[in-house]
Amino acid sequence: MRVLTVDDNEIIRIGLRAALEGLDGVDRVLDTADPDEARRLVEDGAVDVVLLDVQMPQTSGLDLLPRLAARVPVVMLTHRDDAETLRMAMGAGASGYLVHGALGPAQMADAIRVAVGGSAVVAGAAPRWDVRPHEDTDGRDAVSAAAAHAGLSERETSVMVAIAEGLGNAEIAGSLFLAPKTVKNNVNRIFAKLGVRTRPQAILRWQDLLRASAPTSPPCQAPPIRGPSRGPQALGADPRRG
C-alpha cells in the first residue's frame, strides 16, 4: 500500500512518515505540501491512498478533495473535530476522517486499510450520522416519504435502509435474500437517483431526506461500528469495489 500525506506542516509529514513506514501492509510513504504535486502523484498512479489535511495555506483540503477522491481513496487527517467539517468532507467524497491523536500508528494503518478496502472510517470526530429512523410509525412514514421523494422502489428502499445501517453489499444480500449482483445493481440505481457517487454521500443524502420528511422526530442512532475492533468507526463498503 502506497500512502501519500498532504499537509503544509513539515513536522507532521515527517512524523507520519516515521510512524507509518515499516508497518504491515505499508509499502511506501510519500509526502508533499504542494497541492499540484499531490494531484500529479495521484493522476500518475503513484499512490493507493491519500491522507489529506483540511486546512492548508495554498488551498483548502476540502477543495482539493474531490479531484483526488475521483481516483483514489482519500482520508482526511486533521485537528478539526467538528461535525460540520466531517459532514462536508464525507459529502465531498472522502473515504474517512481521522483526527490527529485519536489513533496510534498501528490503528491508523488499520483505518487506512479499511478505506482502501472500500469502507468509510471515522475516528476522533463528533459525527452525527442520524440516519436510522426509530422503529415506530413516524419512522416508517419518514422512510416512505424519503423514498418517494427520491423515487426509490420498494426494493431500493430496503437496500438504502441497509446501507444507512452500515451494511456492506454481501451483508445486504444475505439479510434481504438477494443475489450479490442484484444488490450491486440496486445500489448503483440508488446512487443515480440520489445524485451521489459514494456510500458516505448516499448516507448523507438519505439523512437529509429523512430529516425533511420527519422534522420533529427525535435523533436517530448512528450506524453500527465496523472495521477494526478498536479505533475507527466504519460505515460500509463502497459498491464500486464489490
C-alpha positions in Angstrom: 0.0 0.0 0.0 1.5 3.3 -1.1 0.4 6.3 1.1 0.6 10.0 0.3 0.4 12.5 3.1 -0.6 16.1 2.0 0.0 18.6 4.8 1.6 22.1 4.9 3.2 21.2 8.2 6.6 19.6 7.6 6.8 18.3 11.2 3.5 16.4 10.8 4.6 15.0 7.4 7.9 13.7 8.9 6.1 12.3 11.9 3.5 10.5 9.8 6.2 9.0 7.5 8.2 7.8 10.5 5.1 6.3 12.1 3.7 4.5 9.1 6.9 3.3 7.3 7.6 -0.3 8.1 4.1 -1.1 9.4 2.4 -4.2 8.0 0.9 -3.5 4.6 2.5 -0.1 4.1 5.0 -0.3 1.3 5.9 3.3 0.8 5.0 6.7 2.3 5.3 9.8 0.2 4.6 13.4 1.4 4.1 16.8 0.0 2.9 20.3 0.9 2.1 21.2 -2.7 -1.5 20.5 -3.9 -0.3 20.4 -7.6 2.3 17.7 -6.8 -0.4 15.8 -4.9 -2.7 15.9 -7.9 0.2 14.8 -10.2 1.2 11.9 -8.0 -2.4 10.7 -7.8 -3.0 11.1 -11.5 0.2 9.3 -12.3 -1.0 6.3 -10.3 1.9 6.6 -7.8 -0.2 6.2 -4.7 -3.0 4.0 -3.4 -4.5 6.3 -0.7 -4.1 9.9 0.4 -4.0 11.4 3.9 -5.2 15.0 3.4 -5.2 17.9 5.8 -8.3 20.1 5.8 -6.6 23.5 6.3 -3.6 24.5 4.1 -2.4 27.9 3.1 -2.4 27.4 -0.7 -5.8 25.7 -1.0 -8.4 24.2 1.2 -8.1 20.4 1.6 -11.9 20.3 1.0 -11.4 22.0 -2.4 -8.6 19.6 -3.4 -10.5 16.5 -2.1 -13.0 15.9 -5.0 -10.3 15.8 -7.6 -8.1 13.3 -5.6 -11.1 11.2 -4.5 -12.2 10.7 -8.1 -9.0 8.5 -8.5 -8.0 7.1 -5.1 -9.5 6.8 -1.5 -8.8 10.0 0.5 -8.8 10.0 4.3 -8.9 13.4 5.9 -6.3 13.8 8.7 -6.8 17.0 10.7 -7.1 18.7 14.0 -10.7 19.7 13.3 -13.1 17.5 15.2 -16.4 19.3 14.5 -19.4 17.5 12.9 -19.9 20.1 10.2 -16.4 19.7 8.7 -16.8 16.0 8.9 -20.1 16.2 7.1 -18.6 18.5 4.4 -15.6 16.1 3.9 -17.7 13.0 3.6 -20.1 14.7 1.3 -17.3 15.8 -1.0 -16.1 12.2 -1.4 -13.7 11.5 1.5 -13.4 7.8 2.4 -12.5 8.6 6.0 -12.0 11.3 8.6 -9.3 11.0 11.3 -8.5 13.5 14.0 -4.8 13.8 15.0 -4.1 11.9 18.2 -7.2 9.7 18.0 -5.3 6.7 16.8 -1.9 5.2 17.3 0.3 4.3 14.2 -1.0 0.7 14.0 -4.6 1.8 14.4 -4.1 4.5 11.7 -2.7 1.8 9.4 -5.8 -0.3 10.1 -8.0 2.7 9.3 -6.1 3.3 6.0 -6.5 -0.3 5.0 -10.3 -0.1 5.7 -10.5 2.9 3.5 -8.5 1.3 0.7 -10.8 -1.8 1.1 -13.8 0.4 0.3 -15.2 1.4 3.6 -15.6 4.8 5.2 -13.8 5.3 8.5 -14.2 8.0 11.2 -12.1 8.4 14.4 -11.9 11.2 16.8 -14.5 13.5 15.3 -18.0 14.2 16.6 -20.1 12.6 13.9 -23.9 13.0 13.6 -24.8 10.1 11.3 -28.5 10.4 12.3 -29.6 8.0 9.5 -31.6 5.2 11.1 -35.2 6.1 11.9 -36.9 4.8 15.0 -38.9 1.6 14.6 -42.3 3.3 15.0 -45.0 4.7 12.8 -43.3 8.1 12.4 -40.0 6.4 11.4 -41.7 4.2 8.8 -43.6 7.2 7.5 -40.3 9.1 7.2 -38.7 6.3 5.3 -41.7 6.0 2.9 -41.7 9.8 2.3 -37.9 9.9 1.8 -38.1 7.0 -0.7 -41.0 8.7 -2.6 -39.1 11.9 -2.8 -36.0 10.1 -4.2 -38.1 7.9 -6.5 -36.8 4.7 -4.9 -38.6 1.4 -5.5 -39.6 -0.8 -2.5 -36.5 -3.0 -3.0 -34.2 0.0 -3.5 -35.6 1.5 -0.2 -34.8 -1.7 1.7 -31.3 -1.6 0.3 -30.9 2.1 1.2 -32.0 1.4 4.7 -29.4 -1.3 5.0 -26.7 0.9 3.6 -27.7 3.5 6.2 -27.3 0.8 8.9 -23.7 0.3 7.8 -24.1 -3.0 5.9 -21.8 -3.9 3.0 -23.2 -5.4 -0.2 -22.6 -9.0 0.9 -24.4 -8.4 4.2 -27.3 -6.8 2.4 -27.5 -9.7 0.0 -27.7 -12.1 3.0 -30.2 -10.1 5.0 -32.6 -9.4 2.1 -32.1 -12.8 0.4 -30.9 -11.2 -2.8 -28.1 -12.2 -5.2 -24.9 -10.0 -4.8 -25.3 -8.8 -8.4 -28.9 -7.7 -7.7 -27.7 -5.7 -4.6 -25.0 -4.1 -6.6 -27.4 -3.1 -9.4 -29.8 -1.7 -6.8 -27.0 0.3 -5.1 -26.0 1.8 -8.5 -29.6 2.8 -9.2 -29.9 4.3 -5.8 -26.7 6.3 -6.3 -28.1 7.6 -9.7 -31.4 8.6 -8.1 -29.8 10.4 -5.2 -27.2 12.1 -7.4 -24.2 10.7 -5.5 -21.1 8.7 -6.2 -20.1 7.2 -2.9 -21.7 5.4 0.0 -21.0 8.2 2.6 -22.6 10.7 0.2 -25.6 8.4 -0.1 -25.9 8.2 3.6 -25.7 11.9 4.0 -28.3 12.5 1.3 -30.6 9.9 2.9 -30.2 11.6 6.2 -31.2 14.9 4.7 -34.3 13.3 3.2 -35.3 11.7 6.5 -34.9 14.9 8.3 -37.0 16.8 5.7 -39.7 14.0 6.0 -39.8 13.9 9.8 -38.5 17.3 11.1 -39.9 16.7 14.6 -38.7 13.1 15.1 -36.0 12.5 17.8 -32.4 12.0 16.8 -31.6 8.5 15.4 -28.9 6.1 16.3 -25.6 6.1 14.4 -24.7 3.1 12.2 -23.0 0.2 13.9 -19.3 0.2 14.4 -17.4 -1.9 11.8 -13.9 -2.4 10.6 -11.0 -2.7 13.2 -12.2 -3.8 16.6 -10.6 -0.8 18.2 -10.4 2.8 16.9 -12.1 3.8 13.7 -15.8 3.6 13.0 -16.5 2.2 9.6 -19.6 3.0 7.6 -19.8 0.2 5.0 -18.2 -0.8 1.7 -18.2 1.2 -1.5 -20.3 -0.7 -4.0 -17.8 0.2 -6.8 -15.4 -2.2 -5.0 -17.8 -5.1 -4.9 
